[in-house]
Amino acid sequence: MAERPYDVVFLDAGGVLVCPDPRIITDRFAAAGLTVDPTLLFEAHYRGVLAIDDATAAPEEFADYHRAYATHLGFVDDQAEPAAAVLRGLWERSFLWSEPLPWAADGLAAIAATGVPIVVVSNADGTVARLLAELGLLQVGPGPGVEVAAVVDSGAVGVAKPDPGIFHLALDLVGVTAERAVHVGDAYQYDVLGARAAGVHPVLVDPLDLRPDADVDRVASLVDVAALLA
């Protein structure tokens, strides 16, 4: 039997497993007198992440994200700043990222079936392990969701992507060397550059094919990751 190429897979949370709850977003915009088409929200996130990457924004700087997100929703000219203000407030809210992405459950199951251990490595506020467990997606140890080896949340450990230190912490937790690890994320600026700085192989989630020229392996959804681990 051929040796599998990786001994652990790191998964980002936002944009890979979960997205912002559309009900919370549409309600908050409505409270500000702005009407949102909820069918645009999925793409708006990935447009926002692309804007962060294009601007090479500093870690945790979301102004470019908010502008691109608002623009995709149709808020321009005099509505641009009120829409961005709504988004700034939303992004300070815990448990906003509580909508599982369409591929999350199937993708996790497919990865788990390969036998490669999973570790969540996320820039968050210290609540991501609780959130993912409450959604029934995954938990550390046995439970109703997919069993993962660890959850490394920047808000809990004090270091965030693209700092390679967060990957070093994750590697130490599972006792794996960097060249035997793969990280799956949706932000080139944070996930790809951070993983490479740590010596971890990056994979970019690009469901809308927005980055055909990116110098990195890309997948359309989490389900496609299992093939890389076979």
Residue pairs with C-beta under 8 A, 6 or more apart in sequence:
4 114
4 115
4 116
4 229
4 230
5 182
5 228
5 229
6 116
6 180
6 181
6 182
6 201
6 228
6 229
7 116
7 117
7 174
7 176
7 180
7 181
8 116
8 117
8 118
8 119
8 149
8 170
8 171
8 174
8 176
8 180
8 181
8 182
9 111
9 116
9 117
9 118
9 119
9 181
9 182
9 183
9 184
9 225
9 229
10 118
10 119
10 120
10 121
10 167
10 170
10 181
10 182
10 183
10 184
10 195
10 200
11 17
11 111
11 118
11 119
11 120
11 121
11 183
11 184
11 185
11 222
12 120
12 121
12 122
12 123
12 161
12 183
12 184
12 185
12 186
12 187
12 191
12 205
13 97
13 120
13 122
13 124
13 128
13 131
13 132
14 97
14 122
14 123
14 124
14 186
15 45
15 46
15 49
15 101
15 185
15 186
15 187
15 205
16 101
16 184
16 185
16 186
16 205
16 222
17 100
17 101
17 104
17 108
17 120
17 132
17 137
17 138
17 222
18 97
18 98
18 99
18 100
18 101
18 104
18 131
18 132
18 135
18 137
19 41
19 42
19 45
19 97
19 99
19 101
20 41
20 45
20 90
20 96
20 97
20 98
20 99
21 96
21 97
21 98
21 99
22 38
22 41
22 99
24 90
24 93
24 96
24 98
25 36
25 38
25 41
25 90
26 36
26 38
26 41
28 86
28 89
28 90
29 35
29 36
29 83
29 86
30 36
32 82
32 83
32 85
32 86
33 82
34 75
34 79
34 82
34 83
34 86
36 73
37 73
37 74
40 72
40 73
40 74
41 73
43 72
43 208
44 68
44 69
44 72
44 73
45 69
46 186
46 206
46 207
46 208
46 210
47 68
47 69
47 71
47 72
47 210
48 62
48 64
48 65
48 66
48 68
48 69
48 72
49 65
49 186
49 187
50 68
50 210
50 211
51 64
51 65
51 67
51 68
51 69
52 61
52 62
52 64
52 65
52 187
52 189
52 190
53 187
53 188
53 189
54 64
55 64
56 189
57 63
57 64
57 65
57 189
59 123
59 160
59 161
59 162
59 163
59 190
60 123
60 160
62 87
62 88
62 91
63 84
65 87
66 83
66 84
66 87
66 88
66 91
67 80
67 84
69 87
70 76
70 79
70 80
70 83
70 84
70 87
71 80
73 83
75 82
75 83
75 84
90 96
94 125
94 127
95 127
95 131
97 124
97 128
97 131
98 131
98 135
100 135
100 137
101 221
101 222
102 221
103 221
103 222
103 223
104 137
104 222
105 137
106 222
106 223
107 221
107 222
107 223
107 224
107 225
107 226
108 118
108 137
108 138
108 145
108 146
108 222
109 146
110 222
110 223
110 225
110 226
111 118
111 146
111 222
111 225
111 226
111 229
112 118
112 146
112 147
113 226
114 226
114 229
114 230
116 229
117 148
117 149
117 174
118 138
118 146
118 148
118 149
119 148
119 149
119 150
119 151
119 152
119 170
119 173
119 174
120 128
120 129
120 132
120 138
120 148
120 150
120 151
120 152
120 153
121 152
121 161
121 166
121 167
121 170
121 183
122 128
122 151
122 152
122 153
122 154
123 154
123 160
123 161
123 190
124 153
124 154
124 155
125 153
125 155
126 153
126 155
126 156
127 153
127 155
128 151
128 153
128 155
129 139
129 140
129 151
129 153
132 138
132 139
132 145
132 151
133 139
133 143
133 145
135 145
136 144
136 145
137 145
137 146
138 145
138 146
138 147
138 148
139 145
139 147
139 148
140 147
140 148
140 149
140 150
140 151
141 147
149 173
149 174
150 170
150 173
150 174
152 166
152 169
152 170
152 173
154 160
154 161
154 166
157 166
157 169
159 165
159 166
159 169
160 166
160 190
161 167
161 185
161 187
161 190
161 191
161 194
162 189
162 190
162 191
162 193
162 194
162 197
163 194
163 197
164 194
164 195
164 197
164 198
164 199
166 194
167 178
167 181
167 183
167 194
167 195
167 197
167 198
167 200
168 198
170 181
171 177
171 178
171 181
171 198
171 200
178 198
178 199
178 200
179 199
179 201
181 200
181 201
182 200
182 201
182 202
182 203
182 228
182 229
183 191
183 194
183 195
183 200
183 201
183 202
183 203
184 191
184 202
184 203
184 205
184 219
184 222
184 225
185 191
185 192
185 195
185 202
185 203
185 204
185 205
186 204
186 205
186 206
188 204
188 211
188 214
188 216
191 202
191 204
192 202
192 204
192 214
192 216
195 201
195 202
196 202
201 217
202 216
202 217
203 216
203 217
203 218
203 219
203 225
203 228
204 211
204 214
204 216
204 217
204 218
204 219
205 218
205 219
205 220
205 221
205 222
206 214
206 218
206 219
206 220
207 220
207 221
209 220
211 218
217 228
219 225
219 228
